[in-house]
C-alpha cells in the first residue's frame, strides 16, 4: 500500500518493516517516520511487524488545514491499526505521540495490547513543559530553516550526545529534513499538545504500561514520568541517565531491549 488511512479515509504516509507481533510507532510534534532511525528499527524488526506512520498533514499524506485535538490524532491511530490489517497492536508513542497513545488506549482500549509512553506528559494544571519547547515552536514558526534546525537539535538531544557523536548536527539535519512537515501543521500540533489532559482518566488503563524518559530532557522534564506513573496503576518507569528528549537516538539498544521485555512479559 502507498498509504495507510486515518479518520475519514485520510491518507497517511508510513513505513513498514519486520515480522512478528504488531507494533505501532507514533511520532511526536514536528516528527515523522524517518525520525525513528534505523538504529532502533533494525533492533526491533526481528521481533515485531512495525508500522511507523506520519500524523495528518505530514509528508506525502493528505493536507491538514483544520485544527485538531490529541483525541482526533488518537482516532487516526485506531484507524491506522485497522488499515494495517491488525485488530490490535503494541503501541509506542513519544512526546505528542505519547499523548496520542494515552488517548488511543482510553478511547479504543480493544486496539491496544500494551503501551509504552516515551518523553511525554499527562497534561493538566500540574504538568510541566519547559520553555525550551516554546522556543523550538517559535523557531519553527519563523520559517528560518537553519534557526529551526539548531534550536530543535539543542531541544531534542543532550549536550553529551552532541559532544560524543561526530557530525551530530548534520545527522539530525538530514533526518529531520527527510520528510516535509509544514509549519502550520506543527503549530496545530502544539496547540493540541498544550490542551492535552488525561489526568482524571489514566487510572482506567488496563493494559501493561511502560514509561520511558531521559533525565536530561530539555522539553518535557523527567518529573512528568513520575507523575504519569502515579496516575497509571502498575506502570513501570525506566529513565535514561543524561539522555535528552530523543532518548532512543542516544540509546537504541536499551530502548529496544525494554520494548521487547515489556511486550513479552
C-alpha positions in Angstrom: 0.0 0.0 0.0 1.2 3.5 -0.8 -0.7 4.9 2.3 -2.5 3.9 5.4 -5.7 5.6 6.2 -6.8 7.7 9.2 -10.2 9.0 10.1 -12.5 9.6 7.1 -10.1 7.8 4.8 -7.4 10.5 5.2 -4.2 9.2 3.6 -1.2 8.9 6.0 2.3 8.1 4.9 4.2 5.3 6.7 7.0 2.8 6.7 6.5 -0.9 7.5 9.2 -3.4 8.2 9.9 -6.6 10.2 7.8 -9.5 11.3 6.3 -10.7 14.5 3.9 -9.0 17.0 2.3 -5.8 15.7 4.0 -2.7 16.9 2.6 0.8 16.1 5.1 3.7 16.5 3.6 7.2 17.0 5.9 10.2 16.5 6.0 13.5 18.3 5.5 17.1 17.3 7.2 18.1 14.1 8.3 14.4 13.8 7.9 11.9 11.0 8.6 8.2 10.4 12.2 8.7 9.5 12.9 10.2 12.9 12.8 6.7 14.5 16.1 5.9 12.8 17.4 2.6 11.5 19.4 2.2 14.7 16.2 1.5 16.6 14.1 -0.2 13.9 16.9 -2.7 13.0 16.9 -3.8 16.6 13.1 -4.4 16.6 12.4 -5.8 13.2 13.2 -9.4 14.1 10.6 -9.4 16.9 7.9 -7.0 15.5 5.8 -6.2 12.5 6.5 -2.4 12.7 4.3 0.3 11.4 5.6 3.9 11.8 3.2 6.4 10.3 3.1 10.1 9.9 0.5 12.3 11.5 -2.1 14.0 9.4 -0.7 16.8 7.2 2.9 15.4 7.3 4.9 14.2 4.4 3.2 12.7 1.4 -0.1 12.3 3.2 -3.2 14.4 2.7 -3.2 18.0 3.8 -4.4 19.0 7.3 -6.0 22.5 7.2 -8.4 22.4 10.1 -7.3 22.4 13.8 -7.3 19.0 15.5 -7.0 17.6 19.1 -5.0 14.8 20.5 -8.2 12.8 20.6 -8.5 13.3 16.8 -5.0 12.0 16.3 -5.8 9.0 18.5 -8.8 8.2 16.3 -6.3 8.4 13.4 -4.1 5.9 15.2 -7.0 3.5 15.7 -7.9 3.7 12.0 -4.2 3.1 11.1 -4.3 -0.1 13.1 -7.3 -1.3 11.2 -5.8 -0.1 7.9 -2.6 -2.1 8.6 -4.7 -5.3 8.8 -4.4 -5.6 12.6 -7.2 -5.9 15.2 -4.8 -4.7 17.9 -1.2 -3.7 18.4 1.5 -2.9 20.9 1.9 0.9 20.9 5.0 3.1 21.5 4.4 6.8 21.4 6.8 9.6 22.1 6.2 13.2 23.1 3.0 14.2 21.3 2.8 10.6 20.2 2.8 9.6 23.8 -0.2 11.8 24.4 -1.9 10.2 21.4 -1.1 6.8 22.8 -2.8 7.7 26.1 -5.9 8.8 24.3 -5.8 5.8 22.0 -5.8 3.3 24.9 -8.5 5.2 26.6 -10.8 5.8 23.6 -10.1 2.5 21.8 -8.9 0.1 24.5 -9.5 -3.1 22.5 -7.0 -2.0 19.9 -4.0 -1.8 22.3 -2.2 -4.8 23.7 0.4 -2.8 25.7 1.6 0.8 25.6 5.0 2.4 26.0 5.0 6.2 26.7 8.2 8.0 25.9 9.2 11.5 26.9 5.6 12.6 27.4 3.1 14.1 29.9 -0.4 13.7 31.1 -1.1 17.5 30.7 -3.4 19.3 33.1 -2.6 22.1 35.6 0.4 20.4 37.2 2.1 19.1 34.0 5.3 20.8 33.1 6.5 21.7 29.6 9.8 23.6 29.6 10.3 27.0 27.9 12.6 25.1 25.5 9.6 23.6 23.8 8.1 27.1 23.3 11.4 28.3 22.0 11.5 25.5 19.5 8.0 26.2 18.3 8.9 29.9 17.9 12.0 29.0 15.9 10.0 26.7 13.6 7.3 29.3 13.2 9.9 31.8 12.0 10.3 29.6 8.9 14.1 30.1 9.2 15.2 26.6 8.4 18.7 26.9 10.0 17.3 28.6 13.1 14.7 25.9 13.5 17.2 23.1 13.0 19.7 24.4 15.5 17.1 25.2 18.2 15.3 21.9 17.8 18.6 20.0 17.8 19.5 21.5 21.1 16.0 20.9 22.4 15.9 17.3 21.4 19.3 15.9 22.1 21.5 16.1 25.2 24.8 18.0 25.4 26.5 14.7 25.9 25.2 13.3 22.7 26.2 16.4 20.8 29.7 16.2 22.2 30.2 12.5 21.7 28.7 11.9 18.3 30.7 13.1 15.3 28.6 15.3 13.0 25.6 15.0 15.3 24.0 18.2 14.0 24.4 17.0 10.4 22.9 13.6 11.2 20.0 15.4 12.8 19.7 17.8 9.8 19.5 15.0 7.3 16.9 13.0 9.2 14.7 16.0 10.2 14.6 17.3 6.7 13.9 13.9 5.1 10.2 14.4 5.2 8.3 17.6 4.8 6.5 18.8 8.0 4.5 22.0 7.2 4.8 24.8 9.7 1.0 25.3 10.1 0.7 21.6 11.0 3.4 21.9 13.7 1.6 24.9 15.2 -1.7 22.9 15.3 0.2 20.0 16.9 1.5 22.4 19.5 -2.0 23.7 20.3 -3.3 20.1 20.6 -0.4 19.2 22.9 -1.0 22.2 25.2 -4.7 21.3 25.5 -4.0 17.6 26.3 -5.2 16.4 29.7 -5.7 12.8 30.7 -5.1 13.2 34.4 -8.5 12.2 35.5 -8.8 9.2 33.2 -5.4 7.4 33.2 -6.5 5.2 36.1 -8.8 3.3 33.7 -5.9 1.9 31.6 -5.9 -1.9 32.0 -3.0 -2.9 29.7 0.7 -3.1 30.7 2.3 0.4 30.6 6.0 1.3 30.3 7.1 4.9 30.8 10.5 5.9 29.3 12.2 9.3 29.8 15.6 10.9 29.6 16.8 12.7 32.7 18.3 15.5 30.5 15.1 16.1 28.6 15.0 19.8 27.8 11.4 19.9 26.5 9.3 17.7 28.8 11.1 17.4 32.1 11.6 14.0 33.6 9.3 14.8 36.6 6.4 14.2 34.2 7.3 10.5 34.0 6.9 10.1 37.8 3.6 12.0 37.6 2.4 9.6 34.8 3.4 6.7 36.9 1.4 8.0 39.9 -1.7 8.2 37.7 -1.4 4.8 36.0 -1.8 1.6 38.0 1.2 -0.7 37.9 3.0 1.4 35.3 6.8 0.7 35.2 9.2 3.6 34.8 12.7 3.4 33.2 14.9 6.5 33.0 17.8 7.1 30.7 20.5 8.9 32.6 21.8 12.1 30.9 19.7 11.4 27.8 17.7 14.1 26.0 14.2 14.2 24.6 15.1 11.8 21.8 16.4 9.2 24.2 16.0 6.3 21.7 18.6 8.0 19.4 21.0 8.2 22.3 20.5 4.6 23.5 18.7 2.5 20.8 20.0 -0.8 22.4 18.4 -0.2 25.8 15.2 1.2 24.2 14.8 -1.9 22.0 15.5 -4.2 24.9 13.0 -2.5 27.2 10.3 -2.6 24.5 10.9 -6.3 23.8 10.8 -7.2 27.5 7.7 -5.0 28.1 5.7 -6.6 25.2 6.6 -10.2 26.1 6.2 -10.0 29.9 
